[in-house]
Amino acid sequence: MSALTVVYALLFYFAAAVLVLGVAYRVWLYARTPAPLKIPVTPAPLTPAGVAVRLAKEVVFFASLFRGNKWTWLFGWVFHFALLLVLLRHLRYFQEPVWTWVALIQPFGKYAAYGMVAGLVGLWARRFLVDRVRYISAPSDHLMLALLLAIALSGLAMKYFFHTDIVALKAFFLGLLRFDLQPLPADGMLLVHLTLVALLMIIFPFSKLLHAPGLFFAPTRNQVDNPREKRHLAPWAAQLEAGGREAPTSS
Amino acid sequence: MADFEVPELKEELEIPPVHKGVTSHLKPFVADAQFQEPLGYPGELVENWQEVAINKMGELLGKYRSLRVFLDICVKCGACTDKCHYYLGTTDGNNMPVARQDLMRRVYRRYFTLAGKYFPKLVGAVDLTKEVLDQWYSYYHQCSQCRRCSVFCPYGIDTAEISMAAREILDSVGVGQKYCNEIIGKVIKIGNNLGLPQPALADTLEGLEEEVKMDTGVDVRFPLDEKGAEVLLVTPSADFFAEPHVDGLIGYAKVFHQAGISWTLSSYASEAANFGMFIGSYENMRRLALRIREAALDLGVKRIVFGECGHAWRVAYAFLNTLAGPFDFLDPKYPVPQHICEVTYDLIKRGALKLDPSANDHRRVTFHDSCNVARATRMGDFPGGQFVIPREILRSVCNHFYDMPPEASYDATFCCGGGGGLLTDDLIELRVKGALPRMQALKHVVEEYGVTHLVAICAICKSQFSKVMPYYGFEMDQILSLHQLVGDALVFEAQA
């Protein structure tokens, strides 16, 4: 087994562990932190089902962003849905046999890479061209776009110019899943692509990419609008009440 | 008239280019020890303020999910950057909601995240220096906590939550804001923001009874501390004195009178406003809210009704049950609490009020959705009732009603410019500039429909508009209370 294979195998085990444990830790933190007051931005749904619809609209259509800024919405939505298609298309490298629906989206997934690039370029252009967005951009905001763009471009480069042994690559990843190491093709562009992807996985739980799980925990969007009907009391507020001199006279 | 440049009203609202630090000089007066200590805060900047501030931030991160999540997840997409009335009016970059949040987010990253600890430059993390603290004081008092930015944020990040936390941290190190903290102290000591004691209040109400009797010939009562009344009315204390607020109070009294509902004010809980919210203090907010519970128990009322006030309705509608509930001792047939608009609307629908809208024919009105009512509360039993109910009342009492453009109304409404504890003369420049988007929308309906009056249901909005409208070429008396129009349209049979 070559050193290269071992290094990349370890890198991906490490990256996957950081991604999963890191995100799980943040989600646990979010879930455990109480929201002591009812703060849904109104008009808000009156039922949990309504909240599910509200969140679904945000996740699927980026509804609020659409109201906020049409260009950012366009670039952002195209990027995210292209990314989703690309990710789903990549499932084929982790399964044998390949599920039918994964096989079916293959032709669309190929073009989605262009959508990713277009969306990212548009988003990045805004960071330079719109003075307000330029003002709020930190180096990490530019680097995140650079990283994603490099991942998309290195993927496209492999597709058209620097082909790799895709069968061997699949064997490598299936091997990782089965803890049975298989040799990784030593192609430059592939190694660039894989390194960047691993980097993205490692950065995820420490960066603004937490917007993905975080969206579901925003009390402004995930709370039911029923404060008059149902008393909402956080554990620390209940404690305050129990210990407070001015505690209410009836229970 | 002003020692600063008043923004010009153009054809339509323009998004200005960013300027750095042009309103960094705006800071409200800092509270003395006498205003800090009654609220449980140090009287001056404590020696180890940096440590205290970071510890406080850590505590708040553990107590408020909103703060923890919002500081983590902003992607700097920029959707909020042109949504804040203070940015639009001042052009200061730090008044863009994301930039305002970043003042705290940078510190959060430095002390609470791996990325900020090891790569501060990369992620824009900074130490909490005195300079940063001063910036916080300035720019977290240039946020009226109106939540307009959150409407357009893909993740619902609410800058109000961040500015409340920032003010709580500032208070905890001894740098509180005089205006808010002095007022909270007055409510704790006396019962209302104005510091109006029971005898003075009784006097004022008696005067109102005489005034209404003279105007209409009807014996409309303004009861105070009357045990056994059905309704406890809790209203902003500005309603007792200020114009046009007091005309609103007269309107509520006329509604109760004609509907035959017995009601009372309480001298102990003679304030609907709860500035504890503005400073982000759960404890102080609760202290004020409990007074209302105590008054309701003491007077033995069956219902609690709130007068016209935006943030007060937020604390009442969304927080009162949490802070001072449960209200199982009240009549379960009614929501606790109710908004005076809900009461009036129900009466109108039942045909219990005799109204003559032609009494308001000399007025062509538009309606200002107050930020807290619009984006943090509801009226009635359906989402959006907070928009429908006041408008339905207006249409019932006035023949000429025109809405302002949709990008400046409903849940996209612009703050009056004086909300969030900023309604103080030491911030007049900010208040005038922050009113720009609303004035622009008003100009539109004035030119388009000949609108003569702006109607509001918030004490802060009313005070703010009567102060700032003259800067934009309007008259200070072009702002009215909604219930003034109701009161004027009510027809009383037994008029002498």
Chai-1 contact restraints between the chains, C-beta under 6 A:
chainA,res_idxA,chainB,res_idxB,connection_type,confidence,min_distance_angstrom,max_distance_angstrom,comment,restraint_id
A,Y30,B,V69,contact,1.0,0.0,6.0,A-B,restraint_1
A,T33,B,R65,contact,1.0,0.0,6.0,A-B,restraint_2
A,T33,B,R68,contact,1.0,0.0,6.0,A-B,restraint_3
A,A35,B,R65,contact,1.0,0.0,6.0,A-B,restraint_4
A,L37,B,F319,contact,1.0,0.0,6.0,A-B,restraint_5
A,K38,B,A318,contact,1.0,0.0,6.0,A-B,restraint_6
A,V41,B,R147,contact,1.0,0.0,6.0,A-B,restraint_7
A,V41,B,S150,contact,1.0,0.0,6.0,A-B,restraint_8
A,V41,B,R375,contact,1.0,0.0,6.0,A-B,restraint_9
A,T42,B,R375,contact,1.0,0.0,6.0,A-B,restraint_10
A,T42,B,R378,contact,1.0,0.0,6.0,A-B,restraint_11
A,P43,B,P383,contact,1.0,0.0,6.0,A-B,restraint_12
A,P43,B,G384,contact,1.0,0.0,6.0,A-B,restraint_13
A,F62,B,P154,contact,1.0,0.0,6.0,A-B,restraint_14
A,S64,B,F152,contact,1.0,0.0,6.0,A-B,restraint_15
A,S64,B,P154,contact,1.0,0.0,6.0,A-B,restraint_16
A,L65,B,A79,contact,1.0,0.0,6.0,A-B,restraint_17
A,L65,B,P154,contact,1.0,0.0,6.0,A-B,restraint_18
A,R67,B,F152,contact,1.0,0.0,6.0,A-B,restraint_19
A,G68,B,A79,contact,1.0,0.0,6.0,A-B,restraint_20
A,G68,B,F152,contact,1.0,0.0,6.0,A-B,restraint_21
A,N69,B,A79,contact,1.0,0.0,6.0,A-B,restraint_22
A,T72,B,C77,contact,1.0,0.0,6.0,A-B,restraint_23
A,T72,B,A79,contact,1.0,0.0,6.0,A-B,restraint_24
A,D131,B,P17,contact,1.0,0.0,6.0,A-B,restraint_25
A,D131,B,V18,contact,1.0,0.0,6.0,A-B,restraint_26
A,R132,B,V18,contact,1.0,0.0,6.0,A-B,restraint_27
A,R132,B,G78,contact,1.0,0.0,6.0,A-B,restraint_28
A,R132,B,T81,contact,1.0,0.0,6.0,A-B,restraint_29
A,R132,B,M96,contact,1.0,0.0,6.0,A-B,restraint_30
A,V133,B,G78,contact,1.0,0.0,6.0,A-B,restraint_31
A,Y135,B,V18,contact,1.0,0.0,6.0,A-B,restraint_32
A,Y135,B,G93,contact,1.0,0.0,6.0,A-B,restraint_33
A,I136,B,K76,contact,1.0,0.0,6.0,A-B,restraint_34
A,I136,B,V98,contact,1.0,0.0,6.0,A-B,restraint_35
A,I136,B,A99,contact,1.0,0.0,6.0,A-B,restraint_36
A,A138,B,G124,contact,1.0,0.0,6.0,A-B,restraint_37
A,P139,B,L122,contact,1.0,0.0,6.0,A-B,restraint_38
A,S140,B,L122,contact,1.0,0.0,6.0,A-B,restraint_39
A,S140,B,V123,contact,1.0,0.0,6.0,A-B,restraint_40
A,D141,B,K76,contact,1.0,0.0,6.0,A-B,restraint_41
A,F206,B,L114,contact,1.0,0.0,6.0,A-B,restraint_42
A,F206,B,A115,contact,1.0,0.0,6.0,A-B,restraint_43
A,K208,B,V75,contact,1.0,0.0,6.0,A-B,restraint_44
A,L210,B,D72,contact,1.0,0.0,6.0,A-B,restraint_45
A,L210,B,I73,contact,1.0,0.0,6.0,A-B,restraint_46
A,H211,B,I73,contact,1.0,0.0,6.0,A-B,restraint_47
A,H211,B,V75,contact,1.0,0.0,6.0,A-B,restraint_48
A,H211,B,Y155,contact,1.0,0.0,6.0,A-B,restraint_49
A,G214,B,V69,contact,1.0,0.0,6.0,A-B,restraint_50
A,G214,B,D72,contact,1.0,0.0,6.0,A-B,restraint_51
A,G214,B,I73,contact,1.0,0.0,6.0,A-B,restraint_52
A,L215,B,Y155,contact,1.0,0.0,6.0,A-B,restraint_53
A,F217,B,V69,contact,1.0,0.0,6.0,A-B,restraint_54
A,A218,B,V69,contact,1.0,0.0,6.0,A-B,restraint_55
A,A218,B,Y155,contact,1.0,0.0,6.0,A-B,restraint_56
A,A218,B,G156,contact,1.0,0.0,6.0,A-B,restraint_57
A,P219,B,R65,contact,1.0,0.0,6.0,A-B,restraint_58
A,P219,B,S66,contact,1.0,0.0,6.0,A-B,restraint_59
A,T220,B,S150,contact,1.0,0.0,6.0,A-B,restraint_60
A,T220,B,G156,contact,1.0,0.0,6.0,A-B,restraint_61
A,T220,B,D158,contact,1.0,0.0,6.0,A-B,restraint_62
A,R221,B,G156,contact,1.0,0.0,6.0,A-B,restraint_63
A,D225,B,R378,contact,1.0,0.0,6.0,A-B,restraint_64
A,P227,B,A318,contact,1.0,0.0,6.0,A-B,restraint_65
A,P227,B,N321,contact,1.0,0.0,6.0,A-B,restraint_66
A,R228,B,P335,contact,1.0,0.0,6.0,A-B,restraint_67
A,R231,B,N321,contact,1.0,0.0,6.0,A-B,restraint_68
A,R231,B,G325,contact,1.0,0.0,6.0,A-B,restraint_69
A,R231,B,P326,contact,1.0,0.0,6.0,A-B,restraint_70
A,H232,B,T322,contact,1.0,0.0,6.0,A-B,restraint_71
A,L233,B,T322,contact,1.0,0.0,6.0,A-B,restraint_72
A,W236,B,K63,contact,1.0,0.0,6.0,A-B,restraint_73
A,E246,B,L290,contact,1.0,0.0,6.0,A-B,restraint_74
